[in-house]
Amino acid sequence: MRIRSGSFCDRPSIRRRGPAGERHRLGGDDSRRLPRGSGGFTLVEAMVYLVVGGAIVAAIHSVLFTSQIQFREQQAMARNQGVLRNAMAMFAGELRGLSAPEGDLLQMDSTFVRIRSRQADGVICGVVDAQGGPTYSIVFEAGTFTAGPSDSTLVLALNSAGRADDDWRALRIVSVAVPDTPESFTCDWAVATNATRRLTVAGDTAGVSVGSPVRGFRHVAFGLFQWETEWWLGRRFEGQAWEPLTGPLLAPQDSGLVLTYLNADGNPAMITQDVRSIDIILRKQRQGETTVDSLHTRVALRG
Protein backbone atom coordinates (compact mmCIF):
# COMPACT_ATOMS: atom_id res chain seq x y z
CA MET A 1 0.00 0.00 0.00
CA ARG A 2 1.36 3.37 -0.93
CA ILE A 3 1.03 6.17 1.60
CA ARG A 4 0.49 9.67 0.39
CA SER A 5 2.76 12.39 1.62
CA GLY A 6 1.46 14.30 4.53
CA SER A 7 0.80 13.71 8.19
CA PHE A 8 1.33 10.23 9.45
CA CYS A 9 -2.08 10.33 11.14
CA ASP A 10 -3.92 10.90 7.90
CA ARG A 11 -6.12 7.85 7.30
CA PRO A 12 -6.12 6.33 3.90
CA SER A 13 -9.23 6.78 1.83
CA ILE A 14 -10.57 3.61 0.23
CA ARG A 15 -13.49 3.57 -2.16
CA ARG A 16 -15.60 0.57 -3.09
CA ARG A 17 -18.89 0.03 -4.88
CA GLY A 18 -22.06 -0.89 -3.04
CA PRO A 19 -24.69 -3.36 -4.07
CA ALA A 20 -26.46 -0.79 -6.21
CA GLY A 21 -23.28 0.16 -7.95
CA GLU A 22 -22.96 3.34 -5.91
CA ARG A 23 -19.66 4.36 -4.58
CA HIS A 24 -19.21 4.48 -0.81
CA ARG A 25 -16.47 6.20 0.94
CA LEU A 26 -14.98 4.50 3.96
CA GLY A 27 -13.31 6.41 6.64
CA GLY A 28 -13.92 9.86 8.01
CA ASP A 29 -17.43 11.27 8.60
CA ASP A 30 -18.70 9.96 5.27
CA SER A 31 -18.89 6.43 6.69
CA ARG A 32 -22.14 7.38 8.63
CA ARG A 33 -24.09 8.61 5.59
CA LEU A 34 -27.00 6.48 4.28
CA PRO A 35 -26.94 5.54 0.65
CA ARG A 36 -29.26 7.31 -1.69
CA GLY A 37 -32.64 5.58 -2.39
CA SER A 38 -32.62 3.70 0.96
CA GLY A 39 -36.03 3.37 2.97
CA GLY A 40 -37.45 5.99 5.39
CA PHE A 41 -39.07 9.41 5.34
CA THR A 42 -38.54 12.75 6.88
CA LEU A 43 -40.34 14.24 9.89
CA VAL A 44 -42.27 16.62 7.64
CA GLU A 45 -43.50 13.71 5.55
CA ALA A 46 -44.59 11.85 8.69
CA MET A 47 -46.55 14.86 9.89
CA VAL A 48 -48.26 15.17 6.50
CA TYR A 49 -49.20 11.49 6.60
CA LEU A 50 -50.64 11.85 10.10
CA VAL A 51 -52.72 14.88 9.16
CA VAL A 52 -54.11 13.24 6.00
CA GLY A 53 -54.80 9.98 7.82
CA GLY A 54 -56.56 11.77 10.66
CA ALA A 55 -58.74 13.66 8.19
CA ILE A 56 -59.75 10.39 6.48
CA VAL A 57 -60.57 8.69 9.79
CA ALA A 58 -62.62 11.72 10.91
CA ALA A 59 -64.55 11.69 7.63
CA ILE A 60 -65.31 7.96 7.95
CA HIS A 61 -66.43 8.43 11.57
CA SER A 62 -68.68 11.32 10.57
CA VAL A 63 -70.34 9.23 7.84
CA LEU A 64 -70.88 6.27 10.17
CA PHE A 65 -72.24 8.50 12.94
CA THR A 66 -74.64 10.23 10.55
CA SER A 67 -75.79 6.88 9.17
CA GLN A 68 -76.44 5.61 12.69
CA ILE A 69 -78.53 8.66 13.55
CA GLN A 70 -80.55 8.30 10.33
CA PHE A 71 -81.11 4.60 11.01
CA ARG A 72 -82.41 5.33 14.50
CA GLU A 73 -84.70 8.06 13.16
CA GLN A 74 -86.08 5.70 10.52
CA GLN A 75 -86.64 3.04 13.16
CA ALA A 76 -88.50 5.49 15.41
CA MET A 77 -90.59 6.76 12.50
CA ALA A 78 -91.45 3.22 11.36
CA ARG A 79 -92.41 2.26 14.92
CA ASN A 80 -94.62 5.32 15.32
CA GLN A 81 -96.22 4.90 11.92
CA GLY A 82 -96.92 1.25 12.68
CA VAL A 83 -98.66 2.15 15.93
CA LEU A 84 -100.68 4.89 14.22
CA ARG A 85 -101.67 2.64 11.30
CA ASN A 86 -102.90 -0.14 13.59
CA ALA A 87 -104.94 2.31 15.64
CA MET A 88 -106.32 3.99 12.54
CA ALA A 89 -107.31 0.67 10.96
CA MET A 90 -109.24 -0.39 14.05
CA PHE A 91 -110.83 3.04 14.54
CA ALA A 92 -111.82 3.43 10.88
CA GLY A 93 -113.22 -0.11 10.82
CA GLU A 94 -115.57 0.74 13.67
CA LEU A 95 -116.78 3.94 11.99
CA ARG A 96 -117.13 2.55 8.47
CA GLY A 97 -120.15 0.42 9.35
CA LEU A 98 -122.15 3.28 10.86
CA SER A 99 -125.31 4.79 9.43
CA ALA A 100 -125.95 8.26 10.82
CA PRO A 101 -129.56 8.47 9.55
CA GLU A 102 -130.32 5.20 11.38
CA GLY A 103 -129.03 6.60 14.66
CA ASP A 104 -125.66 4.85 14.90
CA LEU A 105 -123.81 8.14 15.58
CA LEU A 106 -124.83 9.10 19.11
CA GLN A 107 -122.48 11.96 20.04
CA MET A 108 -119.76 13.83 18.17
CA ASP A 109 -116.90 16.05 19.31
CA SER A 110 -113.49 17.02 17.91
CA THR A 111 -111.67 14.64 20.29
CA PHE A 112 -114.49 12.22 21.16
CA VAL A 113 -117.18 10.17 19.41
CA ARG A 114 -119.84 7.85 20.81
CA ILE A 115 -121.48 5.31 18.53
CA ARG A 116 -123.75 2.29 18.47
CA SER A 117 -121.29 -0.40 17.46
CA ARG A 118 -122.14 -3.77 15.97
CA GLN A 119 -120.45 -6.35 18.19
CA ALA A 120 -122.07 -9.71 17.40
CA ASP A 121 -123.99 -11.71 14.79
CA GLY A 122 -125.91 -14.95 14.92
CA VAL A 123 -128.97 -16.91 13.80
CA ILE A 124 -131.98 -17.90 15.92
CA CYS A 125 -132.24 -21.68 16.06
CA GLY A 126 -134.75 -22.07 18.87
CA VAL A 127 -137.52 -20.22 20.71
CA VAL A 128 -137.99 -20.66 24.46
CA ASP A 129 -140.89 -19.24 26.47
CA ALA A 130 -139.60 -17.39 29.51
CA GLN A 131 -141.21 -15.24 32.16
CA GLY A 132 -138.86 -12.32 31.55
CA GLY A 133 -139.72 -12.20 27.84
CA PRO A 134 -139.14 -14.21 24.68
CA THR A 135 -135.86 -16.15 24.78
CA TYR A 136 -133.99 -17.21 21.66
CA SER A 137 -131.25 -19.78 21.27
CA ILE A 138 -128.42 -18.44 19.09
CA VAL A 139 -126.17 -20.43 16.78
CA PHE A 140 -123.35 -19.46 14.41
CA GLU A 141 -122.36 -16.72 16.84
CA ALA A 142 -119.67 -14.29 15.70
CA GLY A 143 -118.56 -11.85 18.36
CA THR A 144 -120.20 -11.78 21.77
CA PHE A 145 -123.74 -10.82 22.79
CA THR A 146 -123.91 -8.89 26.07
CA ALA A 147 -126.63 -7.46 28.27
CA GLY A 148 -125.33 -4.04 29.31
CA PRO A 149 -127.52 -1.06 30.19
CA SER A 150 -127.62 0.17 26.59
CA ASP A 151 -127.04 -3.10 24.68
CA SER A 152 -129.59 -3.90 22.00
CA THR A 153 -130.23 -6.23 19.14
CA LEU A 154 -131.71 -6.11 15.67
CA VAL A 155 -133.70 -9.17 14.62
CA LEU A 156 -135.10 -9.75 11.15
CA ALA A 157 -138.82 -10.50 11.40
CA LEU A 158 -139.55 -12.88 8.53
CA ASN A 159 -143.35 -12.52 8.73
CA SER A 160 -144.88 -14.18 5.64
CA ALA A 161 -143.13 -16.44 3.15
CA GLY A 162 -142.24 -13.53 0.89
CA ARG A 163 -139.49 -10.99 1.48
CA ALA A 164 -141.51 -7.85 0.85
CA ASP A 165 -142.79 -7.55 4.43
CA ASP A 166 -139.56 -8.57 6.18
CA ASP A 167 -138.25 -5.89 8.52
CA TRP A 168 -135.63 -5.43 11.22
CA ARG A 169 -136.94 -5.16 14.78
CA ALA A 170 -134.96 -3.26 17.43
CA LEU A 171 -135.14 -5.19 20.71
CA ARG A 172 -133.55 -4.60 24.09
CA ILE A 173 -131.40 -7.42 25.49
CA VAL A 174 -132.62 -8.24 28.99
CA SER A 175 -130.21 -11.07 29.79
CA VAL A 176 -127.69 -13.41 28.17
CA ALA A 177 -127.24 -17.03 29.25
CA VAL A 178 -124.28 -19.26 28.48
CA PRO A 179 -124.72 -23.07 28.43
CA ASP A 180 -123.17 -25.08 31.26
CA THR A 181 -122.23 -27.77 28.73
CA PRO A 182 -122.19 -27.71 24.91
CA GLU A 183 -125.34 -29.86 24.89
CA SER A 184 -127.33 -27.66 27.28
CA PHE A 185 -128.92 -25.45 24.59
CA THR A 186 -130.42 -27.34 21.67
CA CYS A 187 -131.88 -26.03 18.44
CA ASP A 188 -135.37 -26.58 17.06
CA TRP A 189 -134.30 -27.36 13.53
CA ALA A 190 -133.34 -30.72 12.09
CA VAL A 191 -129.62 -30.01 11.89
CA ALA A 192 -127.84 -31.36 14.97
CA THR A 193 -126.31 -28.09 16.16
CA ASN A 194 -125.99 -26.80 19.71
CA ALA A 195 -126.64 -23.16 20.57
CA THR A 196 -123.92 -21.04 22.15
CA ARG A 197 -126.12 -18.33 23.72
CA ARG A 198 -129.66 -17.66 24.84
CA LEU A 199 -130.95 -14.12 24.61
CA THR A 200 -133.92 -12.86 26.55
CA VAL A 201 -135.28 -9.74 24.87
CA ALA A 202 -137.96 -7.12 25.31
CA GLY A 203 -139.94 -5.47 22.52
CA ASP A 204 -142.10 -6.34 19.55
CA THR A 205 -141.13 -9.89 18.53
CA ALA A 206 -144.00 -10.55 16.11
CA GLY A 207 -142.70 -12.41 13.08
CA VAL A 208 -139.41 -13.38 14.76
CA SER A 209 -138.88 -17.12 14.38
CA VAL A 210 -136.31 -19.84 13.85
CA GLY A 211 -133.92 -18.86 11.07
CA SER A 212 -134.08 -15.12 11.75
CA PRO A 213 -130.68 -13.39 11.68
CA VAL A 214 -129.81 -11.39 14.78
CA ARG A 215 -127.24 -8.63 15.38
CA GLY A 216 -125.93 -7.37 18.71
CA PHE A 217 -125.05 -3.71 19.37
CA ARG A 218 -123.31 -1.85 22.18
CA HIS A 219 -122.77 1.83 22.91
CA VAL A 220 -119.04 2.52 22.74
CA ALA A 221 -117.02 5.75 22.91
CA PHE A 222 -113.65 6.47 21.29
CA GLY A 223 -111.47 9.39 22.32
CA LEU A 224 -108.41 10.66 24.15
CA PHE A 225 -108.14 9.89 27.84
CA GLN A 226 -105.37 10.55 30.33
CA TRP A 227 -103.58 7.49 31.68
CA GLU A 228 -101.18 8.51 34.45
CA THR A 229 -99.30 11.45 32.85
CA GLU A 230 -99.87 10.60 29.16
CA TRP A 231 -102.74 10.77 26.70
CA TRP A 232 -103.95 7.64 24.92
CA LEU A 233 -106.54 6.77 22.30
CA GLY A 234 -109.01 4.59 24.14
CA ARG A 235 -112.33 2.80 23.93
CA ARG A 236 -115.05 2.75 26.59
CA PHE A 237 -118.18 0.65 26.60
CA GLU A 238 -121.23 2.02 28.36
CA GLY A 239 -120.81 1.80 32.13
CA GLN A 240 -117.18 0.63 31.95
CA ALA A 241 -113.74 2.21 32.31
CA TRP A 242 -111.52 3.36 29.48
CA GLU A 243 -109.27 0.76 27.89
CA PRO A 244 -106.18 1.97 25.97
CA LEU A 245 -105.85 1.17 22.28
CA THR A 246 -102.68 3.03 21.30
CA GLY A 247 -100.43 5.76 22.52
CA PRO A 248 -99.15 7.83 23.98
CA LEU A 249 -100.46 10.56 21.67
CA LEU A 250 -100.20 14.31 21.95
CA ALA A 251 -102.50 16.00 24.46
CA PRO A 252 -105.90 17.33 23.31
CA GLN A 253 -104.59 20.92 23.30
CA ASP A 254 -101.79 19.77 20.96
CA SER A 255 -104.23 18.03 18.57
CA GLY A 256 -103.28 14.44 19.36
CA LEU A 257 -106.69 13.40 17.99
CA VAL A 258 -108.77 15.56 15.64
CA LEU A 259 -112.18 14.45 14.34
CA THR A 260 -114.03 16.44 11.67
CA TYR A 261 -117.58 15.48 10.70
CA LEU A 262 -118.67 16.17 7.11
CA ASN A 263 -122.03 16.07 5.35
CA ALA A 264 -122.78 14.76 1.86
CA ASP A 265 -121.38 17.95 0.29
CA GLY A 266 -118.07 17.70 2.18
CA ASN A 267 -118.91 20.59 4.48
CA PRO A 268 -118.92 20.44 8.30
CA ALA A 269 -122.05 18.68 9.57
CA MET A 270 -124.05 20.40 12.28
CA ILE A 271 -126.07 17.41 13.55
CA THR A 272 -125.27 13.72 13.83
CA GLN A 273 -127.94 12.64 11.31
CA ASP A 274 -126.24 14.64 8.53
CA VAL A 275 -122.79 13.06 8.91
CA ARG A 276 -121.65 11.06 5.87
CA SER A 277 -117.88 10.95 6.43
CA ILE A 278 -115.39 11.59 9.24
CA ASP A 279 -111.85 12.96 8.95
CA ILE A 280 -109.43 11.47 11.48
CA ILE A 281 -105.97 12.82 12.38
CA LEU A 282 -103.70 11.08 14.88
CA ARG A 283 -100.46 12.66 16.11
CA LYS A 284 -97.76 10.89 18.13
CA GLN A 285 -94.44 12.20 19.43
CA ARG A 286 -91.36 10.04 19.09
CA GLN A 287 -89.95 8.79 22.36
CA GLY A 288 -87.23 11.05 23.69
CA GLU A 289 -87.55 13.47 20.74
CA THR A 290 -89.52 16.52 19.71
CA THR A 291 -90.39 15.10 16.28
CA VAL A 292 -94.10 14.43 15.76
CA ASP A 293 -95.50 11.81 13.35
CA SER A 294 -99.07 12.08 12.09
CA LEU A 295 -101.58 10.02 10.13
CA HIS A 296 -104.66 11.35 8.34
CA THR A 297 -107.56 9.48 6.76
CA ARG A 298 -111.18 10.05 5.79
CA VAL A 299 -113.80 7.38 6.52
CA ALA A 300 -117.01 7.21 4.50
CA LEU A 301 -119.95 5.92 6.57
CA ARG A 302 -122.32 3.21 5.42
CA GLY A 303 -125.23 5.58 5.10
C-alpha positions, 0 to 999 in steps of 0.5 A, a space after each residue: 500500500 502506498 502512503 500519500 505524503 502528509 501527516 502520518 495520522 492521515 487515514 487512507 481513503 478507500 473507495 468501493 462500490 455498493 450493491 447498487 453500484 454506488 460508490 461508498 467512501 470509507 473512513 472519516 465522517 462519510 462512513 455514517 451517511 445512508 446511501 441514496 434511495 434507501 427506505 425511510 421518510 422525513 419528519 415533515 412527511 410523517 406529519 403530512 401522513 398523520 394529518 391526511 390519515 386523521 382527516 380520512 378517519 374523521 370523515 369515515 367516523 362522521 359518515 358512520 355516525 350520521 348513518 347511525 342517527 338516520 337509522 335510529 330516526 327511521 326506526 323510530 318513524 317506522 315504529 310510530 307509523 306502525 302504531 298509528 296505522 294499527 290504531 287507525 285501521 281499528 278506529 276506521 273499521 268501527 266507523 265505516 259500518 255506521 249509518 248516521 240516519 239510522 241513529 248509529 252516531 250518538 255523540 260527536 266532538 273534535 276529540 271524542 265520538 260515541 257510537 252504536 257499534 255492531 259487536 255480534 252476529 248470529 242466527 236464531 235456532 230455537 224459541 224458548 218461552 220465559 217469564 222475563 220475555 221471549 228467549 232465543 237460542 243463538 247459533 253461528 255466533 260471531 262476536 259476543 252478545 252482552 246485556 249491558 244497560 244500553 245493549 240492544 239487538 236487531 232481529 229480522 222479522 220474517 213474517 210471511 213467506 215472501 221478502 216484501 214484508 220482512 223488517 228489522 226489529 230493534 229489541 232490548 237485550 234483557 239477559 244473556 245465558 251461556 250453556 253449562 255444557 255444549 249440549 245444554 242449549 239445543 236447536 229446534 231445527 233438524 240439523 244437529 247443532 248446539 246453541 252457544 247463547 240464549 238471549 232474553 229480549 224485550 220489545 215487539 217480537 212478532 214475526 221473529 222465528 227460527 232462522 231469523 238473523 240477529 245482530 248485537 249492538 253496544 254503545 261505545 265511545 272512542 277518544 283521548 283519555 289521560 292514563 297517568 301522565 300521558 294521553 292515549 286513544 281509548 275505547 269505553 263501553 257504556 258503564 265501563 272504564 276506558 281501555 287503551 288502544 294506542 299511545 301515547 299521543 299528543 295531548 288534546 290541546 296539541 291536537 293528538 286526535 282531531 275528528 271532523 264530521 262532514 255532510 254529503 257535500 263535504 262541508 262540516 255537519 251540524 247534527 249527527 244525522 247529517 254526517 256522511 264521512 269523518 276525517 281522522 288525524 292522529 299525532 304521536 311524538 317520538 320517544 325522547 324526541 320533539 319530532 311528531 309523526 301524524 296520520 290522516 284518513 277520511 272514513 265514509 260511513 255506510 249511510 
